Amino acid sequence: MSLDKTLAALADPTRRAILRKLSHGEMRVTQIAQPFPISLNSVSKHIRVLERARLVRRRREGREHRLSLNPGPVEEAAKWMSEQSSLWTRRLDALERKLDTETSPPSRRHGQFPD
């Protein structure tokens, strides 16, 4: 499932940082790797995870590899999370209403007088 790949890719802070950098525009792999305190090989592995999750597009220009952000999978994940949030909000609201009716004092019945 693509949602699983998207969420797994987004779970890592280095990959999220790479996506933040790419949100400013297309970049070469070496530009992306430059500020990270890890090897170029390690950054490349993170990029491959992002590519498998379709979060990043790669374009070759001669010997250079240029990457750009593909926002589609993040938008799909955000939509799914929003739907889940709405679902759970409705369920919790219904539970709250049920608990309120069960814990509120019984209403006065006809013929009963207050103490």
Secondary structure, DSSP 4 states (H G I P E B T S, - for coil): -HHHHHHHHHTSHHHHHHHHHHTT--EEHHHHHTTSSS-HHHHHHHHHHHHHTTSEEEEEETTEEEEEE--HHHHHHHHHHHHHHHHHHHHHHHHHHHHHHHHSPPPPPTT----
